[in-house]
Amino acid sequence: MNLREEIERLYAIAPSELKYDPSIGDVCDEVLRALNHGEIRAAEPDGSGGWRVNAWVKHGILLLFRMGDMADMSTDDNFRFFDKHTLPTKRLLLDHNVRIVPGGSSIRTGAYVSAGVICMPPMYINIGAWIGPGTMVDSHALVGTCAQIGARVHISAAAQIGGVLEPAGARPVIIEDDVMVGGNCGVYEGVRVCARAVLGSGVILNASTPVFDLVNETILRSTADEPLAIPEGAVVVAGARTVSGEWGRQNGLSISTPLIVKYRDEKTDARTALESALR
């Protein structure tokens, strides 16, 4: 089958009119197989330094939700959970070389997790995510639907990498190779963090966030055609700026604002170096 054509054909049918039959089941099975093997991605490098968003892959994931019925997926009486029958947890084997430390972590099927990824408990990786080799997903971290995470990324404790299903978003979060995402960061729909950037603890980024580059004295924003892009090697910290309006100034009010305070140097590299022994 031409998977893309079949997904778009079925996705165009109103949910109330979409009835299950074996051929639709074959499409759903192929979507999951291709996602689990990293053969299709919600976004992928375009070969020219940019990224191409594949909306049809997201539609395939939504089709899985449409066609799923609630099922008892409990492993035993002590670990009970219920979800759509089309979306079980991902089945990993020792040969996959993915370290999942005991303690309540979960990976949904349809997520591609490369060899050498480390998952610290409790963490969660949702369907459609793509995670490159050598990346660590730390405790209480979330990798949302369709998020694209590069190689040797550290997603620190309690960081949230947003998904694109709810609220509905068109652009998956993209975290490129060798990025450090600090603890309690939030990176949400419409953001691309370029290679080797560092997000300090508590930085929040989304499509409507202006980022003030103190080094180059510019303001970075998303546009209708391009996501908010954090430049390669940028070091971003949580800052603040005075709110506009006389009343706000009179009351000393400010709003949180990400600031690029420097670009990576040897000192930054030393402080953010990954521990090879863990990998």
C-alpha angles and dihedrals in degrees: 000000000000096000097198093051093047093049093050092046093052094040090057091060114094110254091238090057098042108103125186119250133157093264091058088048089055090053092050091049091050092049091055094043092051093045093048091051094045092242093128126034136187087232132007140178111277094212093248100079095275137087134250119214115218104205091178090067090057088049089054090054091049088051089058090055092047094051097043125103123204111266138178105250097170117146093204140332091284097052109044126167138156129207144142109304090232092061112057123155118283115269110227128184132201089252090064088070094218114143113220110178114212117258116092107306122148137193120194119222114261093049116117111220116182125220112275096034114140121210117195118198132292102021135127134215117191132210118287094026117134118203124188128221122286094019121139122212103198132208118304091005123139129208106195132211115305095356112154114218121184133214125297093009119153113212101192128216116300093004116147122213104190129227132222105230101077120050085024113246134176100209122060119219111262122202111181130209123305096009119152113214109193127221118289093011120148121207113179143178117320099028131118118189108198126221120298095006119145123217111198121221115293099015112151120200131178138149093277096047117111112213118206114216104205092183097057096024094234136124118232119211139163120251135201088267104033135044124235101278123201105209123245112278095007118151109215125192133180110263140159139232132196115265118242120251132065095256092054092049092047090055095044094242123167138176127225113258131178112238129198101218100173145341123253119284135164092283091054091047091053094050094048099039114137120236106248092197089068091057 
